[in-house]
């Protein structure tokens, strides 16, 4: 198909753009690093070359900039893939991790774990568990809402999301202001500042475990958008696939929240950009979403750490970009 | 390919929706289900498609009792053509039809070359190949119905169930869609459709199942059961029925609409 060839080309283009963005992201920062130094240091890890850079440059690159760049990519991929997948299995173009309350649930879970002095592992598990609980509650409520399902899903998401936000506020109220409260607040604002190599090792596994099935099940998601009855008569076990996709999307969302906090809007805005670029077929959409998500979050993070002398939390920037886009979506309607 | 339903009963809690429904259709036959809204046609279809369990009685597709069959096995036997509705996301006609082949590939893979060929063939067969790159929501109602028909064909099941395939279509498209359905039946498909148009039922069907309040009111060849009494029993409307061209067609005319007209009937019809 010529259409599908055109899309393959676009996706390859996005891949190239991502590589360029990654390289540019290594240069950008308070401490200037040249391309030559970036390439030299990367190569020296695989192949012994004579050191022509200072130790300080290497420390900044490896311990500060590298984890940030990698995490921005991973979180961008995860949130966009989860958003695109939620939209498919809920047959709803307005579904996204934050709108479904998945992020609010994950934040509550993380806050609860911090309150109990949980390890990083406990924080992710707790974030995942509460994230899953919220998504299922929101979905169950939206099924009961009479009339337009899109509206029902958004309203249920808002209600349950704010319920969990209130619970999170309560945790902040009782948290120890000397150590727990700042930790929780950091999570809620959404930021990649202070990312460490350890964070990557820690987040990579749950993200990969969630992302790989989402990419593999991409054709099935197309069929699920037709509704349960039609999907079943076409030989698709709609309930099983939906459950698998929800669990995987929620796992990637929870892993993202655990390392980066609440970064809103990415899961809604990016899949829609991807839909405009390559259409609704998940065979192309999933890859386009993942790549655009990584590119987008890298640029937002670059702005976050370079625009002002103090860091701007990512969540604030994505909201400034996401909210106008959401308004545009509402006005334009869902005619994809 | 055949479909054979024996003493099918289904209840939602206390409320009995289907009671002792029996009928059968062989290959190359087009069976029409006639009856007012809310008579249990949808429930009947959902049972036959394997979407509703918990019924009493027996449903056999191609001689196989479908109780306990998985969705994949069902999809190889029977395909469903739903009433048109706007999907949440707009797909190209080609992708839309390609979805019908999903049962032929594993859960983690996408349809391949064989499946794409099937789609091309089905689109050609129904004369809508030129639409393949158009968006499904941007084509006409009749074209959409043909796309859904193509989707059922590539599924390679030989029994097709259609929920009011001609509702919401203009007259020309109704006839176009029905002609395709009829010719598919001739090719060997077994087709079950629900309809609200009694005259077309007579013209197009090999068998008619008339249902009222979850029960079979009449069942058989259209020539045997299609009478003005049946229309009255089904819909509570008094009609005159005319047989035309040696009973190739029967036309019913509602009495109420003729009453009070002072023009003779032949003049009345010339107006249209």
Interface residues (C-beta under 8 A of the other chain):
Chain A: X1 X3 X87 X88 X91 X92 X93 X216 X217 X218 X219 X220 X222 X223 X225 X226 X227 X229 X230 X232 X233 X234 X235 X236 X237 X241 X275 X279 X280 X281 X283 X334 X335 X336
Chain B: X46 X49 X50 X51 X70 X71 X72 X74 X75 X76 X78 X79 X80 X82 X85 X87 X88 X89 X90 X91 X92 X94 X95 X99 X100 X102 X103 X105 X107 X108 X109 X110 X111 X116 X133 X137 X151 X155
